[in-house]
Amino acid sequence: MPILNQNNSYEVEKYEQFVESSPHGHMMQSVNWAKVKSNWDKDYIYLEDEDGNIRAAMSILSIKNDGIHSFLYASRGPVCDFYDLDTVKALLAEAEPVIQARQAFLLRMDPEVIYDPDLVQSYQDLGLTVRTRGEVEKSFSNPRNNMMMDLAGKDKDEVNAFLTSKRRNSIRKTYKNGLVTSQFMAGDPGYSRALDTFFELTKIMAERQKITHRPKSYFDRLLHAFPDARIFETKDDGGEVLASGIVVTYNRKSFYIYGASSNNKRNLKAPNQLNYEAIQYAVSRGAEEYDFGGVFDFDTSDGLFAFKKGFCKKEGLREFIGEIDYVLDEELYRDFMKTQ
């Protein structure tokens, strides 16, 4: 039964190498993601070819919803061609022992697969519940709509040319105004101070936008979990940090997963330089995409969308299929969805 033996370091490394190199792999399917979501249980299932090579995988994190029954979540999974329904069905079949052991009421998948109505229908025909267009966008576990900058085959000059002229001018101005961007990895001198500053800016941003935020320990786990996770921060010429963000490079993309900025000197546009520097780093690492994360409204009156569009243009919008829910208990599922 191809359920990963988490005590076998060779098997764990083999599994991780598959996820990290697969064209369908994502950092949230990495075994390292469980180190971040440390209060969740973890299970890993996979399929092998006749030579014993892994050909498909699904990393499943789970948490008790009512103290007894578990919500199973293959965040940004599974790691396979999602158009290959037979492979997905085989993975779900292999997940049955996990479903039973965790007393699951739901197994959720939300792969980064572009919305396709025919594919939606195919999964509905399998008896799965597909949450997609028409649902409240903020109700999804992961954003259904992301903004991504295509870096594949581009050098730094070609990336610069892709920016809107207004954004290029704004970025140039940040350097003329004396802004400077630095980066820190876990263990670097200055890391603890940079993490503290990032968290303080996160609290300021959350209050400004009336949203919640993660505890500092969560961000610390994230930065320790992935070998190429970095804090980027942008200071003014007086040394004040005006913007800070966490970027994780994994598989084929660099992911601007968290960002925050000060209430001070917002006219200096520090996040523009921060992301520009992070994009240049992504290019140097050979990343094929720079993921700015989710958006809910595609109107430029929405500040978040307007900011990301200045880098990605409209071509950067990725509308994913949404959530494919394998419902094991309809009543518990209905109760769960009322809280989403």
N, C-alpha and C positions, 0 to 999 in steps of 0.2 A: 504494500500500500504506500504510494508516494506522498507521504506526509513527512515533512522535513524533521529529522532528528536534530533538535536544537542543541543537543549536547555533543554533536559530532562536528568539530570545527572544520574538517575537510568538506563535509556536505553543506554546511552553512556558507563556506566560501564559494563553493561551486554554484550554489543557488544565487548568492549575491552577484557573482560575476555574470550570470545569465541576465539578471534584471538590469544590471548596470550597462550591459552591452546591447540588449535587445532594442530594436526600433520602437517597441511598445512599452519600454521601461520608463518608470517615473520614480522620483525620489520617495514618494509616499508608498511605493511598493517595495522599497529597499528594506532590508532587515534593520537598518539604522533608524528608520522611522519609529519603530517600537521603542527605541531608547528615548525618543522625544515624548511619545504618548505613554509614559511609563506607568500610568494607572490602568492601562488596558491590558487584557490578555492577548496573546499572540499565537497564531498558527500559520503554517506555510504549506501549501499543497502545490504539486507540480505533476507534469506529464513528461514522460521520456520517449525518445525514439528507440528504434530497435538496437541502436548502438550504446544506449545508456546516457545519451545527451539530453539535457532538459530542453523541451521544445515549447513549453507553456507553463505559466505559474500564476499563483494568486496568493498574495500576502493578505491575511485576514486579521484584523484587530477586533476585539470584542469587549463589551462592557455590559454589566448587568443593568437592565432597564428598571426592574422592579425588585431587585434582590434575588431573583430566581432565573428569569429568562433573559437571554442575551441579545443585544443588537450586534450583529456581525457586519463589519464594514471593510470591503476591499477598496480602500481609498485610491482612486485613479487606477484601478485595476479592472480586469485582470491583465497580465502581461502576455498578450497574444493578439493575433489579428481578430478583431471583434466581429468582422464579417464572416469568420469561420465559425458558424454556429455549432458544428459538431464538436470542435475543440472546446468551446465555452460550455456546452452541455457536459462534456467529459470532465471538465474542471468542477462543475457543480456536483456531478456524481461523486467525485473524489472528496468533495467537501462534506459529504454526508456524515462521516464519523465525527468531524468537528462540530457540525450542526447538532448532532445528538449529545455529544459531550458537553457542549456549552448551553444546551437547552435553548436553542435560538428560536426567536419568533420572526427574525428577518435577517437575510443576507443581502447587503446592498453593494452594487458595483456602480462606478461612475467614471468610465474610461475617457481619456481625452480623444474621443472620436467625434468628428464633425457631424452635426445634425443631418440626418438623412431619414425622410419619412418612410421610405421603404424598409430601412433597417429597423426603425421603430416598430413597424407592423410585423416584421419577422419575429421580434422578441415578444410582442404581444401574442402572436400565434403560438409561441411556446408556453404561454400561460403565465408569463412574467408581467409584472406591473412596471410600466415605463412612465416616469415622471419627466416631462419635457416641456415643449412650448405650451403655454396656457396656464402653467403653474406660476405661483408667486415667486419671482426670481430669488428673493431673499430666503426662501424656504429650503433651498438646496444645501446639502452638507458641504459641498464645495461649489464655488461659483460655476454656473453653466456657461457664462460668457466671459472670456478672457481677452486681454490685449497682449499680443505678442509681436516682437520685432524679429523679422526673418534675417538671420545672420549667415545662412548657409552659403558658402562660397564667396562671401564678401570680405574684403579687407577693410581697414579702418576708414580709408577715404571713401569707399563705396557706402559704408554705413553712414558717414557724415552727410553724403549726398542725399540719402533717403529721408533725412529729417526735414520737417517743414522749414522754410526760410526763416520764419518767425522764431522757431525754436533754436535754430542755429545761431541767430543773432543774440538771443537771450543767453545761450550758453557762453558765447564769446564774452558777453558783458560780465558774466560772473568772474571770469579770470581777470578782466580789467579792473574789477572792483576788489581784487585781492583775495577772493575765496580760494581755499586750498582743501583738497580732499585726500584723506588718508584711509588706510584699511588695516584691519586687525583680525588675526585668527586666534582661536582659543590657545592660550599658552604664550602668546606674544607679550613682550613688555608693553604695558599700557592697555592690555585687554580688559582687565577688571574695571578700569576707569571708563573705557569705551562702552562696556556693557552697562555700567551704572548710568552713563549719560544717555545711552539709547533708551533705557527704561524710563528715565525721567522725562525725556521727550515724548515717549509713548503715552505716559500719563497725561501730559499736557495736550497732546493731540486727541486723545480719547475724550477728555473733558470738552475740548473745542468742538468736536464732532458729535458729542453725545452718544458715544459708543463704549462698549466694554473692551477690556484688553487682557492679555495673558499675564501671569505672574512672571517676575524676573527669572525664576528658576526654570521656567519653560524655555525661554530664549537661551539660557545658558546650556540647557540640555541639547537644544537644536545645534548650537555652535560647536559643541563637543562631539555630537553624533556623526557629523559628516566631515570628511577630511578636507573638503573644499567649501567650507562655510565661512563667510567673512562679514565683519561689520565694516561698512563704508560710512565715513562721517565727513561732513563738510563744515569748515570753520571760516569765520571772517578774519580780517587782518589783525584783529585784536585777540584772536584765539578762542572766541565763543563758538561753540558748536551750534549750528543753525539747522542742520539736518543730519539724520542718521538712518541707516537701513541695513537689513540683513539680506545677503545674496548667497544662495546655495547653487553651486555648479555640480550637476550630476547628470550622467548619461550624456545626452545631446543638448542640454539646455542649461542656461543660468536663470535662476528664479529669484526675482526681487520679491521675496516672500513677506517681508514686513518692512515698513518705513514709517518714519515719524519726523516731525519738524517743529521748530520753536514758534512761539507767537511773536518773537522779536525779529525785526529786519526782514520781514517776509517779502519786501520789495526787492531784495537781493536774489531771490529765486534759487536758493541753495539746493533744493531737490533737483533742479535741472542739471547742475554740475555733478551732483552725486551720481545720478543715473547715467550721465554721459561717461563718467569715469568707470562705472561698473560695466557698462556696455563695452567700453574699450578693453576692459579686463576679460570679458566674456569672449570677445573676438580673439584675444591672445591665447585663450584656453581652447580655441577651436569649437566653441559652442555654436550650434546651428540656430538656436532661438534664444531670445531674451524675453522672459515671461514677466510682464508687469502685473499679473494677477487679474482679479475679477473686476467687472463693472456691472452695474445694474441698469443704468439709463444711458442710451446712446445719443443723448442730446448734449451739445456743447455747453448748455447752461449748467450742466452737472460738472462741477469743478474737477472731479476725479477723472471722468471720461475725457474732458478737455486736456488735462495734463498728459494723460497717456497717449491720446491721439496725436499730440505734438511730436511724439517720437515715432509712433507706429503708423500714423495716418489711418484711414478707414480700412486699408488692406490688412491691418494688424488685428482686426476683430476676428475672434474664433468662437463660433457658436457650437458648443458641444451637445451631444445627444441628450445629456441629463443623467438621471438615475434609473438604473434597472434593478428593481426590487424583487427578490425571490422571497415571497411571503410564506411563512410557515404557520402562522397563527393569525387569522384575519381579525379577530377581535382585539388582540394585543397590538396589531399593526394599526388599526384604526385609532386606538387610544394614543399610540406613539405619534401618529401624524398630526393629532390635535395640538401637539406641543411644538411642531415644526414652524 
